[in-house]
Amino acid sequence: MPVHAISPEELKIGLAGTGEQQVRDWCAALEAGGVLYFPQTPVRIPPADLDVLLGQQQTGSRLHKNIAYKPHRDELTGVDAKSSPGAVVEQVHDIMRRYSKSVEGFLAGFLAPYQKRWVLDYASYRPLEEQGRDLPVRRRNDLLHTDAFPTRPTRGWRILRFFHNIHPTRTRDWVTGDPFGKVVGNFTPGKLPLPRPDGPLAKVGKGLAKATGLAALVPQWKRTPYDEFMMQLHNAMKEDDGFQGVCTKEYFQFAPGSSWMVYTETVPHAVLAGQYALEQTFLVDPRAMVTPESAPVRVLEKMAGARLV
């Protein structure tokens, strides 16, 4: 996948009144599966905030895979309150709240053609070293995959993620793979059937789940055919040793202090090494795209010959 490096000077010109076409071009590149890379992050984090985040691993706090901030609830999860002082937890909460707002503020201007037609999803802080982590296959970050949320179906909205490497000296090492359409072709129809609209039995099952209040407890009943296929594709990619061994791989090292963003439901990606990264996720309306036909839901609907959401 192409990486488009955007310098501070180019960013300034692109965001100026005369840079509208440049911004649309960047949107189109992003939607087509490109990675937009900012060698110097456009989202500034105060040094005091960085000190707190980088200090978490050294304080002895027991952390989950990542610390998550949920903007719609103003809720922080992933910090063990029993082993972390209350003041530290509150500090991290404030930092993540500020970071989330800062990223959204930047993208409101940078992705102006979208006119904020998105849902602000989780922000996260990933303090653990990625290289050599011992995780179940479906949870491994070092295997190429496209994103899908097991319990939060997107119903065709695109998953845009803005990343920030806050490690003071080390790169964050990524690998990306073939375009979405080619990857899907590797798995369908032989290994993974194309998605199709719900049949009568599935509709009855989902209707019953909704009527009885079980839908929230049964992730499969909350998913559209699109979401179900994307979840199966995510798992199939990680579990297929043959695919992982022969698929195209392009390697990138994102520098300390840099940021990048990518539609992760479109771009096969994996994280090979790195520590201390921030990330903000957005769910973006595919109808807001500069190139709506590039959205995976539209690609799959064309292949399936039917509406999938």
Residue pairs with C-beta under 8 A, 6 or more apart in sequence:
1 33
1 34
1 35
1 176
1 177
1 179
1 250
1 262
1 267
2 29
2 33
2 34
2 35
3 34
3 35
3 37
3 252
3 260
4 26
4 29
4 34
4 35
4 36
4 37
5 37
5 38
5 39
6 14
6 26
6 36
6 37
6 38
7 39
7 40
8 40
8 42
10 22
11 38
11 42
11 110
13 19
13 22
14 22
14 23
14 26
14 110
15 23
15 109
15 110
20 112
23 110
23 111
23 112
23 113
24 113
24 290
26 36
26 110
27 111
27 113
27 114
27 289
27 290
28 290
28 291
29 36
30 36
30 160
30 261
30 262
30 263
31 158
31 263
31 266
31 289
31 290
31 291
31 294
31 295
32 291
32 294
33 179
33 180
33 263
33 266
33 267
33 294
34 262
35 176
35 252
35 260
35 261
35 262
35 267
36 260
36 261
36 262
37 252
37 254
37 258
37 259
37 260
38 258
38 259
38 260
39 255
39 258
40 257
40 258
41 164
41 257
41 258
41 259
42 106
42 110
42 259
43 99
43 102
43 103
43 106
43 162
43 164
43 259
44 102
45 95
45 99
45 102
45 164
45 166
45 278
49 95
49 98
49 99
50 166
52 88
52 91
52 92
52 95
53 92
53 95
53 125
53 127
53 166
53 276
53 278
54 166
54 168
54 276
56 63
56 67
56 88
56 92
56 125
56 127
57 63
57 127
57 128
57 275
57 276
59 84
59 88
60 83
61 79
61 80
61 83
61 84
61 88
62 80
62 83
63 78
63 79
63 80
63 127
63 128
64 77
64 78
65 78
65 126
65 128
65 139
66 78
66 124
66 125
66 126
66 127
66 128
67 76
67 77
67 78
67 79
67 92
67 96
67 124
67 125
67 126
67 127
68 76
68 77
68 78
68 122
68 123
68 124
69 75
69 76
69 93
69 96
69 97
69 99
69 100
69 122
69 123
69 124
69 125
70 76
70 77
70 122
71 97
71 100
71 120
71 121
71 122
71 123
72 120
74 97
76 89
76 92
76 93
76 96
78 124
78 125
79 88
79 89
79 92
81 89
92 125
96 123
96 125
99 123
99 278
99 280
100 120
100 123
100 280
103 123
103 162
103 280
104 120
104 280
104 282
107 162
107 261
107 282
108 116
113 288
113 290
114 284
114 285
114 288
114 289
115 288
117 284
117 285
117 287
117 288
118 157
118 160
118 282
118 283
118 284
118 285
118 288
119 157
119 282
119 283
120 280
120 282
121 152
121 280
121 281
121 282
121 283
122 280
122 281
123 278
123 279
123 280
123 281
124 278
124 279
124 281
125 277
125 278
125 279
126 275
126 276
126 277
126 278
126 279
127 275
127 276
128 275
129 273
129 274
129 275
130 141
130 142
130 172
130 271
130 272
130 273
130 274
130 275
131 142
131 272
131 273
131 274
133 140
133 141
133 142
135 141
137 143
137 238
137 239
138 234
138 235
138 238
138 239
140 238
141 270
141 271
142 270
142 271
142 272
143 237
143 238
143 244
143 270
144 175
144 176
144 177
144 237
144 238
144 243
144 244
144 247
144 249
144 268
144 269
144 270
145 234
145 237
145 238
145 268
145 269
145 270
146 180
146 183
146 230
146 233
146 234
146 237
146 264
146 265
146 266
146 267
146 268
146 269
147 159
147 161
147 234
147 264
147 265
148 154
148 227
148 230
148 231
148 233
148 234
148 265
149 159
150 219
150 231
151 219
151 222
153 219
153 222
153 223
153 224
153 227
154 227
154 230
154 265
154 283
155 224
155 226
155 227
155 309
156 224
156 226
156 286
156 295
156 297
156 308
156 309
157 283
157 284
157 285
157 286
158 263
158 265
158 266
158 283
158 284
158 285
158 286
158 289
158 295
158 296
159 263
159 264
159 265
159 281
159 282
159 283
159 284
160 261
160 262
160 263
160 264
160 281
160 282
160 283
160 284
161 261
161 262
161 263
161 264
161 279
161 280
161 281
161 282
162 259
162 260
162 261
162 279
162 280
162 281
162 282
163 172
163 254
163 259
163 260
163 261
163 262
163 277
163 278
163 279
164 258
164 259
164 277
164 278
164 279
165 171
165 172
165 254
165 255
165 256
165 257
165 258
165 259
165 274
165 276
165 277
166 256
166 257
166 276
166 277
166 278
167 256
167 274
167 275
167 276
167 277
168 256
169 256
170 256
170 273
170 274
170 275
171 253
171 254
171 255
171 256
171 273
171 274
172 253
172 254
172 271
172 273
172 274
172 277
173 251
173 252
173 253
173 254
173 271
173 272
173 273
173 274
174 251
174 252
174 253
174 254
174 269
174 270
174 271
174 272
175 249
175 250
175 251
175 252
175 269
175 270
175 272
176 249
176 250
176 252
176 267
176 268
176 269
176 270
177 183
177 247
177 248
177 249
177 250
177 267
177 268
177 269
178 186
178 247
178 248
178 268
180 266
180 267
180 268
180 296
180 299
181 299
183 233
183 237
183 247
183 268
184 233
184 299
184 300
184 303
186 243
186 247
187 233
187 236
187 237
187 240
187 243
188 194
188 303
191 236
191 240
192 229
192 232
192 233
192 236
194 229
194 300
194 303
194 304
195 225
195 226
195 228
195 229
195 300
195 304
195 308
196 225
196 304
196 306
196 308
197 225
197 306
197 307
197 308
198 206
198 225
205 221
206 215
206 221
208 214
209 215
209 218
209 221
210 221
214 221
215 221
215 222
216 222
220 228
223 231
224 308
224 309
225 308
225 309
226 296
226 297
226 300
226 301
226 308
226 309
229 300
229 308
230 265
230 296
237 243
237 244
237 268
238 244
247 268
251 272
254 260
254 274
262 269
265 296
266 294
266 296
286 292
286 295
286 297
286 298
289 295
292 298
293 299
297 308
297 309
300 308
301 307
301 308
